[in-house]
Amino acid sequence: RLIPYGRNSNFTGRKNILESVQRLSEPASHNRIALHGLGGSGKTQIALEYVYQRASESGCHVFWVGGSGLSKFSEGFRDVAQLAQIYPTNTEKDREGYLKSIRRWFEGPNSGDWILVIDNADNDTDFVGNNGPIAKFVPQGMKGTVIFTTRSGVVASRQGCKVVEVGEMGGDEALELFSKRFTSGGSLGDEGKTAIAMIVASVHRIPLAIVGAAAYMTETKTSPSIYWSILRENDERARRLLSQQFCDIRREVDVTESILGTYFITFDRITQQMPSAADLLRLMVFLDRQNIPEEILSQSGLKGMDDPVEFRQAVGRLLAFSLVAIVMREEKTFYELHRLVQLSLQVYYPTKQLKQARAVALKVVSRLFPQGESEQREIGHVYIPHALAKYSHSSSAGILEYVSYLALTLQDQGKYKESETMHRRTLEKRKKILGPDHPDTLTNHPVTLTSANNLATALQYQGKYEEAERMHRHTLEIQEKILGPDHPHTL
């Protein structure tokens, strides 16, 4: 038995996944199984629990090697050779010959029944067919089970694996995991229990995120209620909180130990392997993370995205790494981005690259946002969240006309509260950028009412008549003062 980590006494749930792996491990045959999922989803811990169960139940040999690179893999195979007393011949003393001799031992009669875990097998180029730098040493033959833990669906496919998807935990499992990892020093009241449920839900029941949050609260003596209040306040606070370092002794020592940092490895792979896919990720930072219409991505103007083949390859790479999910609604394709991934992207990319991506988002959403009344009714609701998201990342004077139009669209759709919020924010930004007495602070695009009058109208629709009247009167007085009583906007 060669397992680098002890059994995890805090392992929780995942019964269905463990049963799936067991079911796919057919006796008296060679099996290849991939535990595939987003970073931090618990793939390694599931593999660890599975091999401990099998070792105790069946007595089969268990071996564990790293798959993050040839050096790590070679080190693991040398440990296998030492344990199994495999000695290279004179012709096998070079690294390739030595590793192939270990592969032959796995495939031969002396190895018995075995399980080989290749952990963190994330790099596609290492596992190309049978000739990749690592792939050519992975045993085949008539027996044994190879389990890959991988973020890459491409690796799973190229290695001919039966795939077991590892997603978020169930609700009860997630709460149980949190309770095992969090030491409060006292009993929790209803407020604390509610806060824990909200924290677990907000990190999408991802095990690493749950463990990281529990570790931070335990180490800093932060109550769940306070942690939740910080996490939900705004994205900036959430990013800082989720970037805090913590220790997990059952992960590789060179893996970044923070909730957001765990995704950096995947972003590195994407950037190296397919820059066009990385471009799409940066664009998604400035969109609402849910219900992203395919045309926002394919018509973004990003290099190569107007080519359907290259676009499919880029999107396919993001899907393969579980960074985005695809959703079909009324025969139309939409994409969704995990919240933790979106927050992590905001930390990962340099400011200059994010500014460039923001400019692309502003341009494409403004161009595709429906202009006609019938189009607004039909598909306006799809684009509004993305328009709001990109507006929240911009404070330029040029975008304010567009935002005023957006607020009116919300108003026309009967979303008066949202419209009021947009009108208020637009007016405040105009004052901040242009000054309270600048004509453009008081007037909007020539085809619309003033921002203040628009706000007053939104208030009126909500039955806030006194505030609406005050706003109308105040706006009229200032327009007469600045523009004169005969100016078209005053009239």
C-alpha positions, 0 to 999 in steps of 0.5 A: 500500500502506497498512499501519501495521506492518512484517511480523512476522519472528517470525510462526509457524504459523497455516497453516490459518487463512491458507489459509482466508482465501485460499480465502474470498477469491473472485476477481472478487467482493466478499468480507467475511471476519471473523477472530474470536476472543478478545483476544490470539489473534493476529487482527491478526498473522494479518491482517498476515501475510496482506496482506503475502503477498497484496501480494507475490504478486498486487500488489493494493492493501492498505489498513489502518484502525482499527475501534475507533471512528469517529474512528480509522476516519476517520483511516485513511480520510483516509490512504487518500484522501491515498495515492489522491489522492482530493479532496473536492468542495465538497459533500463537505467535511463528514466524512460526505460525505468518507468516503462519497466514499472509499467510492465510490472503493473501489467504483469502477473506479480502485481496482483490486483491493484488500484493506481490513483493518478492525482491532479492529472490536469495537463492535457499535453501530458496525457495525449493518447498513448504517447504523451509524456505521462500517458505512455507510462500509464499501465494498461493490460488485462487487469487493475484500475487506474483512477484519475482525479482531474479538472480537465475533461480532455484528459478524461476523454483522451485516456478512455476513462469512464467519467464520474462528475464531482460537483457540489455537495448535497445540502445536508452533506455540506452542513455536516462537513462545516460542523466537523471543521468548525470549532465555535467554542460554544453553542450556536443560536438560530442566527448562527445556524442561519448564517452557516446555511447562507455561507454554505449556499453562497459558496455553492457547497464546494468542499474546499470553500466550506473547509476554508471558511470554517478554518478562517472562522475557527482560527480568527474566532469569527462568528458565522454571523459576522463572516456572513455579513462580510461575505455578502456586503460586496464583491470586494469584501468577498474577494478579500475574505475568500483569498485568506490562506488556510492549511489542508494537510491532505493536499499537495504542498505546492497547491495554493491554499485559499478558496479563490487561489485554488482556481489559479492553476486552472486559469494558468492552464487555460491561458497556456493552452488556449488564449481565446478561451482565456479571453472569454473568461475575462469578458465574463468577469463583467457580465452577470454570471448567469444566463449569458446568451451565446451571442454575447460571446460569439459576437464579442469581437474577440479574436477568432470568436467570429469563427464558429470552429474556433469559438466551439473549441474555446467554449469547449475548453471552458466546459471541459475544465468545469469553469462554465456550464451550458444551459438550454432554454427555449432552444437557445444556448446560455452559459453560466459561470460559478460565482467563486470562479468569477470572483477568482478571475477578478483577483487573478488577472492584472488590472490592464487586462481587466480594463480591456475586457471591461471595454469589450463587455461595454461595447458588445452588450450596448450593441446587442441590447434590444432597441425596439419596443417589441424586441425589449418585450421579447428578449430585453429581460435576457440582457438587462442583468448583463447591462447592469453588471457592466454598468456596475464596473463603469463610472465613465460619463459616456456610459450614462446615456446608455444607463438612463435608457436602460433604466427607462426600459426597466420602468417600461417593463414594470420593474419600478424599484429597479428603475428607481435604483438605476435612476438614482445611481445615474444621477449621483454619478452625473453629479460626481463626474460632471458637477452638480451644476453642469447642464449634462447633470440635469439633462439626459440624452435629447430623446429622453427626459432628464435623469431627475424627472425619470427618477421622479416618474419611477417614484410616482409609479410606486405610489411615492407621490410626495417624493415624486412631486418634490423631485419634479419641482426641484428639477424644474426650478434648477432647469429654469435657473441653468437653462432658462425658462424657454429651453426645450428641456425646461418646457 
